[in-house]
Amino acid sequence: MRPRRLERLIELALLLSAALSVLTTAGIILVLAVETFEFLREVPLFEFLTGTEWTPLFANPRFGVLPLIAGTVLVSAIAMAVAVPMGLLSAIYLSEYAPENLRRVVKPVLEVLAGVPTVVYGYFALMFVTPLLQRVFPQMSGFNALSPGIVMGIMILPLVSSLAEDAMRAVPRGLREGAYALGATRMQTALQVVVPAAFSGITAAFILAVSRAVGETMIVAIAAGQQPRLTANPFVPLETMTAYIVQVSLGDTPQGTLEYRTIFAVGMLLFLMTFALNLVSTWLRERFREEYA
Amino acid sequence: MKAPRAGARHGADLAFRVLAMSTLVVALVTLGALVFDVLGDGLGRLNWQFLTSLASRRPEDAGIYHALAGTIWVIVLTAALALPLGVAAAVYLEEYGTNSRLARFIEINIANLAAVPSIIYGLLGLGVFVRFMSMGRSVMAGACTLALLALPVVILSTREALRTVPKSIREGSYALGATQWQTIWHQVLPMAFPGILTGLILSLSRAVGETAPLITIGALTYIPFAPDGVWSPFTVLPIQIFNWVSRPQAAFKENAAAGILVLMALLLTMNALAVFLRDRFQRQGRS
């Protein structure tokens, strides 16, 4: 009986390792919830969510998170404006047009683009893209939303492209052949048959990309400035939720203070936003898989 | 199979094809611009003195040694934590709990964790490791945080490696009277090991470039010495680069570019190692 008991013990140890992931999730929620709760005891939830001024480090602090949300939304929107059309087009090209050997060359290069550390993209946005854009838009400030937004779009492009391509390649061949038999060109087949057929899979890719953009930190911390500002102007400095967390972490804010708790409250908001986006994305992908199973 | 072509529609099709292809060209050109920009800014600053000097307030004296040493400390420790935990979790999900409700729940959980922004892991590390477990702003706290961040990817790639081991190997082992764990330990894991290692190295190369979670747990941005143990304060390459980028003087920006070159060289080495292991693995699999 001895070896049997050992076997059970080992299985239990393995199960505990696997359960560490559940513990991690619980830890994230707990840490964020406790500090957020403490924060909300001093700042009313309504003021936090609807206030239009974010100055927690000033002598007369205001805790309206809207400027940070607006900054996050603006930069993410610019990133998606780059990543969605480019990602979709490159996915269509790779899935419907490109010969196999070209795919074999292009896909690793896209992977390299996805593997570049974000701090490097931040440097690139600040030192290369911003000066380039300033030649076109002379009124643009050295820190702005446009340049990090564009660079973030390039960073997300491989993710959108490869997930959308997977979705399109999963569309049954018979649908394409039917379209060709009716006299459609490749473009008509791609745009009017394949893309609609893969629609939920492609949408899932877009939503996952939004979640990535919302959570991206270093590019905006370096190139967007650190001035919370409620604006839709892409030429002026602003601050995102993630960049704010970095800004406070760099300083010597003592723990237990209200300023210190703000980063957990902002983190909670960020976690809830990305979590909701991820759930929708997973749901869409599952639905897509069922359609062609 | 070729699509039918006729007249004007053929023109539209060609134009669309060129447009679609040009997005790939834009992506490649951007990558090229990034590489040339960094090389142009940083190559002149990169020399032996830069690699062996500590941080300094004067840009021409400053070096990357402390940050490079910090990165190596953190990454080795992260690997030591993530490898056993990740492999154990993957073995459980792949070999034991394949159909149980609990395993399914854990799987969904891991998939969700993989999509959590890295800065949130930093807040977790700050709350749990730095404060609750009183590790302080040490190499240990940084490695624990990065290990949690890397775990979902390590588990995923390990499961893929385990799946490549043919069923017949397991059945042969069982037929000789081996228990399930003996089969896994003596047959399955050794066969899957190169694949597991490849996945680990790739996920670590991700972790090497992470900046935000380590800033959040309080890794220092200015530190004039290299870590001398797991409880020592530390900084890493990406944080040093960020610190230099944030300074107004142009000379520090040059340092940042040179630091990026060091970081990229480290990443390239790790990726080359992973590719090398994968190739060896595939050749073994075929023979």
HADDOCK unambig.tbl for C-alpha pairs under 7 A between the chains (distance, minus, plus):
assign (segid A and resid 7 and name CA) (segid B and resid 181 and name CA) 6.46 0.50 0.50
assign (segid A and resid 14 and name CA) (segid B and resid 88 and name CA) 5.03 0.50 0.50
assign (segid A and resid 14 and name CA) (segid B and resid 89 and name CA) 5.77 0.50 0.50
assign (segid A and resid 14 and name CA) (segid B and resid 92 and name CA) 5.45 0.50 0.50
assign (segid A and resid 15 and name CA) (segid B and resid 89 and name CA) 6.67 0.50 0.50
assign (segid A and resid 15 and name CA) (segid B and resid 92 and name CA) 5.92 0.50 0.50
assign (segid A and resid 17 and name CA) (segid B and resid 85 and name CA) 5.64 0.50 0.50
assign (segid A and resid 17 and name CA) (segid B and resid 88 and name CA) 5.99 0.50 0.50
assign (segid A and resid 17 and name CA) (segid B and resid 89 and name CA) 5.01 0.50 0.50
assign (segid A and resid 18 and name CA) (segid B and resid 89 and name CA) 3.95 0.50 0.50
assign (segid A and resid 18 and name CA) (segid B and resid 92 and name CA) 6.82 0.50 0.50
assign (segid A and resid 19 and name CA) (segid B and resid 106 and name CA) 6.65 0.50 0.50
assign (segid A and resid 21 and name CA) (segid B and resid 109 and name CA) 6.72 0.50 0.50
assign (segid A and resid 21 and name CA) (segid B and resid 110 and name CA) 6.11 0.50 0.50
assign (segid A and resid 22 and name CA) (segid B and resid 106 and name CA) 6.53 0.50 0.50
assign (segid A and resid 22 and name CA) (segid B and resid 109 and name CA) 6.31 0.50 0.50
assign (segid A and resid 27 and name CA) (segid B and resid 124 and name CA) 6.78 0.50 0.50
assign (segid A and resid 28 and name CA) (segid B and resid 124 and name CA) 5.36 0.50 0.50
assign (segid A and resid 31 and name CA) (segid B and resid 124 and name CA) 6.33 0.50 0.50
assign (segid A and resid 31 and name CA) (segid B and resid 127 and name CA) 5.93 0.50 0.50
assign (segid A and resid 86 and name CA) (segid B and resid 23 and name CA) 5.56 0.50 0.50
assign (segid A and resid 89 and name CA) (segid B and resid 20 and name CA) 4.83 0.50 0.50
assign (segid A and resid 89 and name CA) (segid B and resid 23 and name CA) 6.81 0.50 0.50
assign (segid A and resid 90 and name CA) (segid B and resid 20 and name CA) 5.60 0.50 0.50
assign (segid A and resid 90 and name CA) (segid B and resid 21 and name CA) 6.60 0.50 0.50
assign (segid A and resid 90 and name CA) (segid B and resid 23 and name CA) 5.91 0.50 0.50
assign (segid A and resid 90 and name CA) (segid B and resid 24 and name CA) 5.96 0.50 0.50
assign (segid A and resid 93 and name CA) (segid B and resid 20 and name CA) 5.55 0.50 0.50
assign (segid A and resid 93 and name CA) (segid B and resid 21 and name CA) 6.26 0.50 0.50
assign (segid A and resid 113 and name CA) (segid B and resid 31 and name CA) 6.64 0.50 0.50
assign (segid A and resid 115 and name CA) (segid B and resid 206 and name CA) 6.97 0.50 0.50
assign (segid A and resid 117 and name CA) (segid B and resid 209 and name CA) 4.73 0.50 0.50
assign (segid A and resid 117 and name CA) (segid B and resid 210 and name CA) 6.83 0.50 0.50
assign (segid A and resid 119 and name CA) (segid B and resid 238 and name CA) 6.36 0.50 0.50
assign (segid A and resid 119 and name CA) (segid B and resid 242 and name CA) 6.59 0.50 0.50
assign (segid A and resid 120 and name CA) (segid B and resid 260 and name CA) 6.62 0.50 0.50
assign (segid A and resid 123 and name CA) (segid B and resid 245 and name CA) 6.77 0.50 0.50
assign (segid A and resid 124 and name CA) (segid B and resid 34 and name CA) 6.29 0.50 0.50
assign (segid A and resid 180 and name CA) (segid B and resid 3 and name CA) 6.01 0.50 0.50
assign (segid A and resid 180 and name CA) (segid B and resid 4 and name CA) 6.64 0.50 0.50
assign (segid A and resid 183 and name CA) (segid B and resid 4 and name CA) 6.16 0.50 0.50
assign (segid A and resid 184 and name CA) (segid B and resid 4 and name CA) 6.97 0.50 0.50
assign (segid A and resid 185 and name CA) (segid B and resid 3 and name CA) 5.85 0.50 0.50
assign (segid A and resid 185 and name CA) (segid B and resid 4 and name CA) 6.05 0.50 0.50
assign (segid A and resid 185 and name CA) (segid B and resid 5 and name CA) 6.23 0.50 0.50
assign (segid A and resid 185 and name CA) (segid B and resid 13 and name CA) 6.69 0.50 0.50
assign (segid A and resid 186 and name CA) (segid B and resid 3 and name CA) 5.90 0.50 0.50
assign (segid A and resid 186 and name CA) (segid B and resid 13 and name CA) 6.67 0.50 0.50
assign (segid A and resid 187 and name CA) (segid B and resid 13 and name CA) 5.26 0.50 0.50
assign (segid A and resid 187 and name CA) (segid B and resid 16 and name CA) 6.75 0.50 0.50
assign (segid A and resid 215 and name CA) (segid B and resid 117 and name CA) 4.93 0.50 0.50
assign (segid A and resid 217 and name CA) (segid B and resid 212 and name CA) 6.49 0.50 0.50
assign (segid A and resid 218 and name CA) (segid B and resid 212 and name CA) 6.55 0.50 0.50
assign (segid A and resid 222 and name CA) (segid B and resid 246 and name CA) 6.79 0.50 0.50
assign (segid A and resid 246 and name CA) (segid B and resid 212 and name CA) 6.87 0.50 0.50
assign (segid A and resid 246 and name CA) (segid B and resid 215 and name CA) 6.65 0.50 0.50
assign (segid A and resid 246 and name CA) (segid B and resid 216 and name CA) 6.29 0.50 0.50
assign (segid A and resid 249 and name CA) (segid B and resid 215 and name CA) 6.33 0.50 0.50
assign (segid A and resid 249 and name CA) (segid B and resid 216 and name CA) 5.16 0.50 0.50
assign (segid A and resid 249 and name CA) (segid B and resid 218 and name CA) 6.36 0.50 0.50
assign (segid A and resid 250 and name CA) (segid B and resid 215 and name CA) 6.77 0.50 0.50
assign (segid A and resid 267 and name CA) (segid B and resid 120 and name CA) 6.45 0.50 0.50
assign (segid A and resid 274 and name CA) (segid B and resid 116 and name CA) 6.94 0.50 0.50
assign (segid A and resid 278 and name CA) (segid B and resid 115 and name CA) 6.97 0.50 0.50
